[in-house]
Amino acid sequence: MDKAPLYKLNVYSFLTPVFGLYFGYAYFSETLSPVQWLGILLIIGAIPMVTSLSRKPEA
């Protein structure tokens, strides 16, 4: 991670709600709606696409 560019690592901050939903499901037996599952899939699916397409921002 020391050598990874920040603009690529910042994309992973979008996983925060996914982890929140996961821990709610795992520890508190919360049920997830189909819309929440769709959101999880969209976030997880978009991360590789965004990191592969992003380029270093111009200064």
N, CA, C, O and CB atoms as a CASP TS submission, in Angstrom:
PFRMAT TS
TARGET T0000
AUTHOR 0000-0000-0000
METHOD Language model
MODEL 1
PARENT N/A
ATOM      1  N   MET     1       0.807  -1.198   0.000  1.00  0.00           N
ATOM      2  CA  MET     1       0.000   0.000   0.000  1.00  0.00           C
ATOM      3  C   MET     1       0.850   1.261   0.000  1.00  0.00           C
ATOM      4  O   MET     1       0.376   2.321  -0.408  1.00  0.00           O
ATOM      5  CB  MET     1      -0.918  -0.002   1.187  1.00  0.00           C
ATOM      6  N   ASP     2       2.081   1.168   0.444  1.00  0.00           N
ATOM      7  CA  ASP     2       2.926   2.362   0.461  1.00  0.00           C
ATOM      8  C   ASP     2       3.203   2.875  -0.946  1.00  0.00           C
ATOM      9  O   ASP     2       3.365   4.078  -1.148  1.00  0.00           O
ATOM     10  CB  ASP     2       4.241   2.068   1.172  1.00  0.00           C
ATOM     11  N   LYS     3       3.258   1.982  -1.907  1.00  0.00           N
ATOM     12  CA  LYS     3       3.588   2.371  -3.272  1.00  0.00           C
ATOM     13  C   LYS     3       2.350   2.623  -4.135  1.00  0.00           C
ATOM     14  O   LYS     3       2.467   3.137  -5.248  1.00  0.00           O
ATOM     15  CB  LYS     3       4.440   1.305  -3.908  1.00  0.00           C
ATOM     16  N   ALA     4       1.173   2.267  -3.634  1.00  0.00           N
ATOM     17  CA  ALA     4      -0.052   2.427  -4.428  1.00  0.00           C
ATOM     18  C   ALA     4      -0.479   3.892  -4.451  1.00  0.00           C
ATOM     19  O   ALA     4      -0.386   4.582  -3.436  1.00  0.00           O
ATOM     20  CB  ALA     4      -1.192   1.544  -3.861  1.00  0.00           C
ATOM     21  N   PRO     5      -0.944   4.366  -5.596  1.00  0.00           N
ATOM     22  CA  PRO     5      -1.389   5.758  -5.678  1.00  0.00           C
ATOM     23  C   PRO     5      -2.696   5.962  -4.909  1.00  0.00           C
ATOM     24  O   PRO     5      -3.577   5.102  -4.905  1.00  0.00           O
ATOM     25  CB  PRO     5      -1.569   6.178  -7.148  1.00  0.00           C
ATOM     26  N   LEU     6      -2.791   7.093  -4.277  1.00  0.00           N
ATOM     27  CA  LEU     6      -3.944   7.393  -3.432  1.00  0.00           C
ATOM     28  C   LEU     6      -5.240   7.431  -4.221  1.00  0.00           C
ATOM     29  O   LEU     6      -6.281   7.023  -3.707  1.00  0.00           O
ATOM     30  CB  LEU     6      -3.740   8.710  -2.727  1.00  0.00           C
ATOM     31  N   TYR     7      -5.204   7.906  -5.446  1.00  0.00           N
ATOM     32  CA  TYR     7      -6.435   8.005  -6.223  1.00  0.00           C
ATOM     33  C   TYR     7      -7.028   6.630  -6.533  1.00  0.00           C
ATOM     34  O   TYR     7      -8.226   6.526  -6.797  1.00  0.00           O
ATOM     35  CB  TYR     7      -6.175   8.758  -7.518  1.00  0.00           C
ATOM     36  N   LYS     8      -6.214   5.577  -6.506  1.00  0.00           N
ATOM     37  CA  LYS     8      -6.751   4.230  -6.689  1.00  0.00           C
ATOM     38  C   LYS     8      -7.230   3.636  -5.369  1.00  0.00           C
ATOM     39  O   LYS     8      -8.239   2.930  -5.342  1.00  0.00           O
ATOM     40  CB  LYS     8      -5.696   3.322  -7.315  1.00  0.00           C
ATOM     41  N   LEU     9      -6.533   3.906  -4.291  1.00  0.00           N
ATOM     42  CA  LEU     9      -6.933   3.368  -2.993  1.00  0.00           C
ATOM     43  C   LEU     9      -8.202   4.026  -2.460  1.00  0.00           C
ATOM     44  O   LEU     9      -8.964   3.395  -1.728  1.00  0.00           O
ATOM     45  CB  LEU     9      -5.809   3.543  -1.993  1.00  0.00           C
ATOM     46  N   ASN    10      -8.432   5.274  -2.817  1.00  0.00           N
ATOM     47  CA  ASN    10      -9.594   6.000  -2.320  1.00  0.00           C
ATOM     48  C   ASN    10     -10.904   5.361  -2.769  1.00  0.00           C
ATOM     49  O   ASN    10     -11.921   5.516  -2.094  1.00  0.00           O
ATOM     50  CB  ASN    10      -9.541   7.441  -2.782  1.00  0.00           C
ATOM     51  N   VAL    11     -10.903   4.655  -3.877  1.00  0.00           N
ATOM     52  CA  VAL    11     -12.113   4.016  -4.385  1.00  0.00           C
ATOM     53  C   VAL    11     -12.632   2.980  -3.394  1.00  0.00           C
ATOM     54  O   VAL    11     -13.840   2.757  -3.308  1.00  0.00           O
ATOM     55  CB  VAL    11     -11.844   3.360  -5.746  1.00  0.00           C
ATOM     56  N   TYR    12     -11.739   2.350  -2.649  1.00  0.00           N
ATOM     57  CA  TYR    12     -12.149   1.312  -1.716  1.00  0.00           C
ATOM     58  C   TYR    12     -12.928   1.863  -0.522  1.00  0.00           C
ATOM     59  O   TYR    12     -13.502   1.087   0.242  1.00  0.00           O
ATOM     60  CB  TYR    12     -10.940   0.562  -1.228  1.00  0.00           C
ATOM     61  N   SER    13     -12.958   3.168  -0.349  1.00  0.00           N
ATOM     62  CA  SER    13     -13.775   3.740   0.725  1.00  0.00           C
ATOM     63  C   SER    13     -15.259   3.521   0.462  1.00  0.00           C
ATOM     64  O   SER    13     -16.069   3.611   1.383  1.00  0.00           O
ATOM     65  CB  SER    13     -13.486   5.236   0.879  1.00  0.00           C
ATOM     66  N   PHE    14     -15.623   3.235  -0.785  1.00  0.00           N
ATOM     67  CA  PHE    14     -17.023   2.939  -1.096  1.00  0.00           C
ATOM     68  C   PHE    14     -17.471   1.605  -0.513  1.00  0.00           C
ATOM     69  O   PHE    14     -18.665   1.304  -0.519  1.00  0.00           O
ATOM     70  CB  PHE    14     -17.233   2.934  -2.599  1.00  0.00           C
ATOM     71  N   LEU    15     -16.546   0.806  -0.013  1.00  0.00           N
ATOM     72  CA  LEU    15     -16.903  -0.466   0.608  1.00  0.00           C
ATOM     73  C   LEU    15     -17.415  -0.302   2.037  1.00  0.00           C
ATOM     74  O   LEU    15     -17.897  -1.272   2.622  1.00  0.00           O
ATOM     75  CB  LEU    15     -15.712  -1.389   0.602  1.00  0.00           C
ATOM     76  N   THR    16     -17.326   0.876   2.606  1.00  0.00           N
ATOM     77  CA  THR    16     -17.767   1.102   3.982  1.00  0.00           C
ATOM     78  C   THR    16     -19.221   0.685   4.203  1.00  0.00           C
ATOM     79  O   THR    16     -19.483  -0.047   5.158  1.00  0.00           O
ATOM     80  CB  THR    16     -17.594   2.565   4.346  1.00  0.00           C
ATOM     81  N   PRO    17     -20.184   1.109   3.375  1.00  0.00           N
ATOM     82  CA  PRO    17     -21.555   0.655   3.607  1.00  0.00           C
ATOM     83  C   PRO    17     -21.730  -0.844   3.388  1.00  0.00           C
ATOM     84  O   PRO    17     -22.587  -1.466   4.016  1.00  0.00           O
ATOM     85  CB  PRO    17     -22.500   1.406   2.706  1.00  0.00           C
ATOM     86  N   VAL    18     -20.930  -1.426   2.508  1.00  0.00           N
ATOM     87  CA  VAL    18     -21.019  -2.870   2.284  1.00  0.00           C
ATOM     88  C   VAL    18     -20.617  -3.614   3.553  1.00  0.00           C
ATOM     89  O   VAL    18     -21.282  -4.571   3.948  1.00  0.00           O
ATOM     90  CB  VAL    18     -20.123  -3.303   1.093  1.00  0.00           C
ATOM     91  N   PHE    19     -19.530  -3.179   4.195  1.00  0.00           N
ATOM     92  CA  PHE    19     -19.121  -3.807   5.449  1.00  0.00           C
ATOM     93  C   PHE    19     -20.155  -3.581   6.543  1.00  0.00           C
ATOM     94  O   PHE    19     -20.405  -4.475   7.352  1.00  0.00           O
ATOM     95  CB  PHE    19     -17.763  -3.269   5.895  1.00  0.00           C
ATOM     96  N   GLY    20     -20.755  -2.405   6.578  1.00  0.00           N
ATOM     97  CA  GLY    20     -21.807  -2.133   7.556  1.00  0.00           C
ATOM     98  C   GLY    20     -22.988  -3.073   7.386  1.00  0.00           C
ATOM     99  O   GLY    20     -23.510  -3.602   8.367  1.00  0.00           O
ATOM    100  N   LEU    21     -23.408  -3.282   6.151  1.00  0.00           N
ATOM    101  CA  LEU    21     -24.507  -4.218   5.892  1.00  0.00           C
ATOM    102  C   LEU    21     -24.110  -5.643   6.247  1.00  0.00           C
ATOM    103  O   LEU    21     -24.908  -6.398   6.803  1.00  0.00           O
ATOM    104  CB  LEU    21     -24.937  -4.146   4.424  1.00  0.00           C
ATOM    105  N   TYR    22     -22.874  -6.008   5.924  1.00  0.00           N
ATOM    106  CA  TYR    22     -22.415  -7.365   6.233  1.00  0.00           C
ATOM    107  C   TYR    22     -22.411  -7.623   7.737  1.00  0.00           C
ATOM    108  O   TYR    22     -22.911  -8.653   8.190  1.00  0.00           O
ATOM    109  CB  TYR    22     -21.014  -7.595   5.661  1.00  0.00           C
ATOM    110  N   PHE    23     -21.850  -6.697   8.512  1.00  0.00           N
ATOM    111  CA  PHE    23     -21.787  -6.908   9.956  1.00  0.00           C
ATOM    112  C   PHE    23     -23.174  -6.873  10.588  1.00  0.00           C
ATOM    113  O   PHE    23     -23.424  -7.596  11.552  1.00  0.00           O
ATOM    114  CB  PHE    23     -20.894  -5.857  10.604  1.00  0.00           C
ATOM    115  N   GLY    24     -24.074  -6.054  10.071  1.00  0.00           N
ATOM    116  CA  GLY    24     -25.453  -6.072  10.550  1.00  0.00           C
ATOM    117  C   GLY    24     -26.121  -7.404  10.272  1.00  0.00           C
ATOM    118  O   GLY    24     -26.880  -7.915  11.095  1.00  0.00           O
ATOM    119  N   TYR    25     -25.835  -7.960   9.113  1.00  0.00           N
ATOM    120  CA  TYR    25     -26.381  -9.261   8.737  1.00  0.00           C
ATOM    121  C   TYR    25     -25.767 -10.373   9.587  1.00  0.00           C
ATOM    122  O   TYR    25     -26.482 -11.251  10.071  1.00  0.00           O
ATOM    123  CB  TYR    25     -26.134  -9.535   7.244  1.00  0.00           C
ATOM    124  N   ALA    26     -24.455 -10.339   9.769  1.00  0.00           N
ATOM    125  CA  ALA    26     -23.748 -11.417  10.463  1.00  0.00           C
ATOM    126  C   ALA    26     -23.972 -11.404  11.971  1.00  0.00           C
ATOM    127  O   ALA    26     -24.177 -12.457  12.575  1.00  0.00           O
ATOM    128  CB  ALA    26     -22.272 -11.324  10.178  1.00  0.00           C
ATOM    129  N   TYR    27     -23.936 -10.218  12.585  1.00  0.00           N
ATOM    130  CA  TYR    27     -23.980 -10.153  14.044  1.00  0.00           C
ATOM    131  C   TYR    27     -25.362  -9.873  14.613  1.00  0.00           C
ATOM    132  O   TYR    27     -25.657 -10.266  15.742  1.00  0.00           O
ATOM    133  CB  TYR    27     -23.043  -9.107  14.519  1.00  0.00           C
ATOM    134  N   PHE    28     -26.201  -9.208  13.856  1.00  0.00           N
ATOM    135  CA  PHE    28     -27.509  -8.827  14.385  1.00  0.00           C
ATOM    136  C   PHE    28     -28.662  -9.484  13.640  1.00  0.00           C
ATOM    137  O   PHE    28     -29.822  -9.142  13.866  1.00  0.00           O
ATOM    138  CB  PHE    28     -27.665  -7.332  14.330  1.00  0.00           C
ATOM    139  N   SER    29     -28.354 -10.415  12.763  1.00  0.00           N
ATOM    140  CA  SER    29     -29.351 -11.169  11.994  1.00  0.00           C
ATOM    141  C   SER    29     -30.322 -10.267  11.244  1.00  0.00           C
ATOM    142  O   SER    29     -31.500 -10.595  11.103  1.00  0.00           O
ATOM    143  CB  SER    29     -30.126 -12.085  12.912  1.00  0.00           C
ATOM    144  N   GLU    30     -29.830  -9.141  10.770  1.00  0.00           N
ATOM    145  CA  GLU    30     -30.671  -8.257   9.972  1.00  0.00           C
ATOM    146  C   GLU    30     -30.854  -8.868   8.588  1.00  0.00           C
ATOM    147  O   GLU    30     -29.946  -9.507   8.055  1.00  0.00           O
ATOM    148  CB  GLU    30     -30.053  -6.830   9.874  1.00  0.00           C
ATOM    149  N   THR    31     -32.024  -8.666   8.019  1.00  0.00           N
ATOM    150  CA  THR    31     -32.260  -9.166   6.670  1.00  0.00           C
ATOM    151  C   THR    31     -31.995  -8.045   5.673  1.00  0.00           C
ATOM    152  O   THR    31     -32.263  -6.874   5.944  1.00  0.00           O
ATOM    153  CB  THR    31     -33.709  -9.711   6.520  1.00  0.00           C
ATOM    154  N   LEU    32     -31.472  -8.421   4.537  1.00  0.00           N
ATOM    155  CA  LEU    32     -31.164  -7.448   3.499  1.00  0.00           C
ATOM    156  C   LEU    32     -32.216  -7.541   2.399  1.00  0.00           C
ATOM    157  O   LEU    32     -32.598  -8.631   1.976  1.00  0.00           O
ATOM    158  CB  LEU    32     -29.742  -7.678   2.923  1.00  0.00           C
ATOM    159  N   SER    33     -32.670  -6.391   1.951  1.00  0.00           N
ATOM    160  CA  SER    33     -33.663  -6.348   0.879  1.00  0.00           C
ATOM    161  C   SER    33     -32.975  -6.588  -0.465  1.00  0.00           C
ATOM    162  O   SER    33     -31.754  -6.468  -0.571  1.00  0.00           O
ATOM    163  CB  SER    33     -34.415  -4.985   0.875  1.00  0.00           C
ATOM    164  N   PRO    34     -33.754  -6.926  -1.483  1.00  0.00           N
ATOM    165  CA  PRO    34     -33.153  -7.099  -2.813  1.00  0.00           C
ATOM    166  C   PRO    34     -32.441  -5.839  -3.313  1.00  0.00           C
ATOM    167  O   PRO    34     -31.442  -5.937  -4.026  1.00  0.00           O
ATOM    168  CB  PRO    34     -34.224  -7.501  -3.810  1.00  0.00           C
ATOM    169  N   VAL    35     -32.940  -4.675  -2.951  1.00  0.00           N
ATOM    170  CA  VAL    35     -32.293  -3.428  -3.363  1.00  0.00           C
ATOM    171  C   VAL    35     -30.920  -3.302  -2.703  1.00  0.00           C
ATOM    172  O   VAL    35     -29.973  -2.838  -3.337  1.00  0.00           O
ATOM    173  CB  VAL    35     -33.178  -2.208  -3.004  1.00  0.00           C
ATOM    174  N   GLN    36     -30.803  -3.708  -1.444  1.00  0.00           N
ATOM    175  CA  GLN    36     -29.515  -3.661  -0.763  1.00  0.00           C
ATOM    176  C   GLN    36     -28.527  -4.643  -1.397  1.00  0.00           C
ATOM    177  O   GLN    36     -27.352  -4.317  -1.567  1.00  0.00           O
ATOM    178  CB  GLN    36     -29.689  -3.972   0.731  1.00  0.00           C
ATOM    179  N   TRP    37     -28.999  -5.838  -1.746  1.00  0.00           N
ATOM    180  CA  TRP    37     -28.132  -6.806  -2.419  1.00  0.00           C
ATOM    181  C   TRP    37     -27.679  -6.264  -3.771  1.00  0.00           C
ATOM    182  O   TRP    37     -26.524  -6.440  -4.161  1.00  0.00           O
ATOM    183  CB  TRP    37     -28.861  -8.154  -2.599  1.00  0.00           C
ATOM    184  N   LEU    38     -28.582  -5.609  -4.479  1.00  0.00           N
ATOM    185  CA  LEU    38     -28.224  -5.013  -5.763  1.00  0.00           C
ATOM    186  C   LEU    38     -27.169  -3.924  -5.583  1.00  0.00           C
ATOM    187  O   LEU    38     -26.232  -3.823  -6.375  1.00  0.00           O
ATOM    188  CB  LEU    38     -29.469  -4.437  -6.451  1.00  0.00           C
ATOM    189  N   GLY    39     -27.324  -3.112  -4.543  1.00  0.00           N
ATOM    190  CA  GLY    39     -26.339  -2.075  -4.259  1.00  0.00           C
ATOM    191  C   GLY    39     -24.973  -2.652  -3.952  1.00  0.00           C
ATOM    192  O   GLY    39     -23.954  -2.132  -4.407  1.00  0.00           O
ATOM    193  N   ILE    40     -24.952  -3.727  -3.180  1.00  0.00           N
ATOM    194  CA  ILE    40     -23.686  -4.390  -2.861  1.00  0.00           C
ATOM    195  C   ILE    40     -23.014  -4.885  -4.140  1.00  0.00           C
ATOM    196  O   ILE    40     -21.814  -4.691  -4.336  1.00  0.00           O
ATOM    197  CB  ILE    40     -23.916  -5.567  -1.883  1.00  0.00           C
ATOM    198  N   LEU    41     -23.793  -5.521  -5.000  1.00  0.00           N
ATOM    199  CA  LEU    41     -23.232  -6.029  -6.254  1.00  0.00           C
ATOM    200  C   LEU    41     -22.729  -4.904  -7.149  1.00  0.00           C
ATOM    201  O   LEU    41     -21.686  -5.037  -7.790  1.00  0.00           O
ATOM    202  CB  LEU    41     -24.272  -6.850  -7.000  1.00  0.00           C
ATOM    203  N   LEU    42     -23.462  -3.803  -7.196  1.00  0.00           N
ATOM    204  CA  LEU    42     -23.028  -2.671  -8.014  1.00  0.00           C
ATOM    205  C   LEU    42     -21.720  -2.074  -7.505  1.00  0.00           C
ATOM    206  O   LEU    42     -20.829  -1.757  -8.292  1.00  0.00           O
ATOM    207  CB  LEU    42     -24.109  -1.599  -8.044  1.00  0.00           C
ATOM    208  N   ILE    43     -21.609  -1.923  -6.187  1.00  0.00           N
ATOM    209  CA  ILE    43     -20.390  -1.351  -5.609  1.00  0.00           C
ATOM    210  C   ILE    43     -19.199  -2.268  -5.854  1.00  0.00           C
ATOM    211  O   ILE    43     -18.146  -1.824  -6.311  1.00  0.00           O
ATOM    212  CB  ILE    43     -20.569  -1.106  -4.100  1.00  0.00           C
ATOM    213  N   ILE    44     -19.373  -3.552  -5.545  1.00  0.00           N
ATOM    214  CA  ILE    44     -18.270  -4.494  -5.709  1.00  0.00           C
ATOM    215  C   ILE    44     -17.902  -4.644  -7.183  1.00  0.00           C
ATOM    216  O   ILE    44     -16.726  -4.790  -7.516  1.00  0.00           O
ATOM    217  CB  ILE    44     -18.637  -5.860  -5.111  1.00  0.00           C
ATOM    218  N   GLY    45     -18.892  -4.608  -8.062  1.00  0.00           N
ATOM    219  CA  GLY    45     -18.614  -4.719  -9.488  1.00  0.00           C
ATOM    220  C   GLY    45     -17.976  -3.482 -10.081  1.00  0.00           C
ATOM    221  O   GLY    45     -17.223  -3.575 -11.050  1.00  0.00           O
ATOM    222  N   ALA    46     -18.267  -2.323  -9.510  1.00  0.00           N
ATOM    223  CA  ALA    46     -17.748  -1.074 -10.065  1.00  0.00           C
ATOM    224  C   ALA    46     -16.307  -0.798  -9.647  1.00  0.00           C
ATOM    225  O   ALA    46     -15.581  -0.112 -10.366  1.00  0.00           O
ATOM    226  CB  ALA    46     -18.625   0.078  -9.641  1.00  0.00           C
ATOM    227  N   ILE    47     -15.890  -1.312  -8.517  1.00  0.00           N
ATOM    228  CA  ILE    47     -14.542  -1.011  -8.023  1.00  0.00           C
ATOM    229  C   ILE    47     -13.454  -1.463  -9.001  1.00  0.00           C
ATOM    230  O   ILE    47     -12.570  -0.665  -9.314  1.00  0.00           O
ATOM    231  CB  ILE    47     -14.324  -1.677  -6.669  1.00  0.00           C
ATOM    232  N   PRO    48     -13.476  -2.702  -9.494  1.00  0.00           N
ATOM    233  CA  PRO    48     -12.429  -3.071 -10.466  1.00  0.00           C
ATOM    234  C   PRO    48     -12.488  -2.233 -11.740  1.00  0.00           C
ATOM    235  O   PRO    48     -11.458  -1.910 -12.332  1.00  0.00           O
ATOM    236  CB  PRO    48     -12.551  -4.545 -10.827  1.00  0.00           C
ATOM    237  N   MET    49     -13.699  -1.888 -12.151  1.00  0.00           N
ATOM    238  CA  MET    49     -13.841  -1.089 -13.366  1.00  0.00           C
ATOM    239  C   MET    49     -13.259   0.311 -13.171  1.00  0.00           C
ATOM    240  O   MET    49     -12.561   0.822 -14.047  1.00  0.00           O
ATOM    241  CB  MET    49     -15.317  -0.996 -13.774  1.00  0.00           C
ATOM    242  N   VAL    50     -13.541   0.920 -12.042  1.00  0.00           N
ATOM    243  CA  VAL    50     -13.053   2.276 -11.786  1.00  0.00           C
ATOM    244  C   VAL    50     -11.541   2.285 -11.603  1.00  0.00           C
ATOM    245  O   VAL    50     -10.864   3.173 -12.122  1.00  0.00           O
ATOM    246  CB  VAL    50     -13.736   2.867 -10.546  1.00  0.00           C
ATOM    247  N   THR    51     -11.005   1.321 -10.881  1.00  0.00           N
ATOM    248  CA  THR    51      -9.558   1.309 -10.652  1.00  0.00           C
ATOM    249  C   THR    51      -8.785   1.002 -11.927  1.00  0.00           C
ATOM    250  O   THR    51      -7.656   1.467 -12.090  1.00  0.00           O
ATOM    251  CB  THR    51      -9.204   0.290  -9.580  1.00  0.00           C
ATOM    252  N   SER    52      -9.371   0.233 -12.825  1.00  0.00           N
ATOM    253  CA  SER    52      -8.651  -0.055 -14.070  1.00  0.00           C
ATOM    254  C   SER    52      -8.746   1.103 -15.052  1.00  0.00           C
ATOM    255  O   SER    52      -7.872   1.259 -15.905  1.00  0.00           O
ATOM    256  CB  SER    52      -9.196  -1.327 -14.716  1.00  0.00           C
ATOM    257  N   LEU    53      -9.784   1.914 -14.949  1.00  0.00           N
ATOM    258  CA  LEU    53      -9.962   3.030 -15.871  1.00  0.00           C
ATOM    259  C   LEU    53      -9.358   4.333 -15.370  1.00  0.00           C
ATOM    260  O   LEU    53      -9.092   5.245 -16.153  1.00  0.00           O
ATOM    261  CB  LEU    53     -11.415   3.233 -16.138  1.00  0.00           C
ATOM    262  N   SER    54      -9.142   4.416 -14.053  1.00  0.00           N
ATOM    263  CA  SER    54      -8.667   5.694 -13.529  1.00  0.00           C
ATOM    264  C   SER    54      -7.211   5.922 -13.907  1.00  0.00           C
ATOM    265  O   SER    54      -6.414   4.993 -14.037  1.00  0.00           O
ATOM    266  CB  SER    54      -8.832   5.747 -12.005  1.00  0.00           C
ATOM    267  N   ARG    55      -6.913   7.168 -14.073  1.00  0.00           N
ATOM    268  CA  ARG    55      -5.544   7.559 -14.381  1.00  0.00           C
ATOM    269  C   ARG    55      -5.151   8.664 -13.427  1.00  0.00           C
ATOM    270  O   ARG    55      -5.995   9.261 -12.758  1.00  0.00           O
ATOM    271  CB  ARG    55      -5.396   8.017 -15.864  1.00  0.00           C
ATOM    272  N   LYS    56      -3.899   8.918 -13.374  1.00  0.00           N
ATOM    273  CA  LYS    56      -3.396   9.917 -12.443  1.00  0.00           C
ATOM    274  C   LYS    56      -3.983  11.288 -12.788  1.00  0.00           C
ATOM    275  O   LYS    56      -3.905  11.729 -13.934  1.00  0.00           O
ATOM    276  CB  LYS    56      -1.849   9.960 -12.471  1.00  0.00           C
ATOM    277  N   PRO    57      -4.569  11.958 -11.793  1.00  0.00           N
ATOM    278  CA  PRO    57      -5.137  13.279 -12.068  1.00  0.00           C
ATOM    279  C   PRO    57      -4.044  14.286 -12.426  1.00  0.00           C
ATOM    280  O   PRO    57      -2.934  14.242 -11.896  1.00  0.00           O
ATOM    281  CB  PRO    57      -5.936  13.780 -10.858  1.00  0.00           C
ATOM    282  N   GLU    58      -4.386  15.176 -13.323  1.00  0.00           N
ATOM    283  CA  GLU    58      -3.425  16.192 -13.733  1.00  0.00           C
ATOM    284  C   GLU    58      -3.329  17.283 -12.684  1.00  0.00           C
ATOM    285  O   GLU    58      -4.336  17.686 -12.102  1.00  0.00           O
ATOM    286  CB  GLU    58      -3.812  16.790 -15.089  1.00  0.00           C
ATOM    287  N   ALA    59      -2.132  17.754 -12.448  1.00  0.00           N
ATOM    288  CA  ALA    59      -1.915  18.776 -11.420  1.00  0.00           C
ATOM    289  C   ALA    59      -2.210  20.161 -11.939  1.00  0.00           C
ATOM    290  O   ALA    59      -2.078  21.138 -11.202  1.00  0.00           O
ATOM    291  CB  ALA    59      -0.493  18.719 -10.906  1.00  0.00           C
TER
END
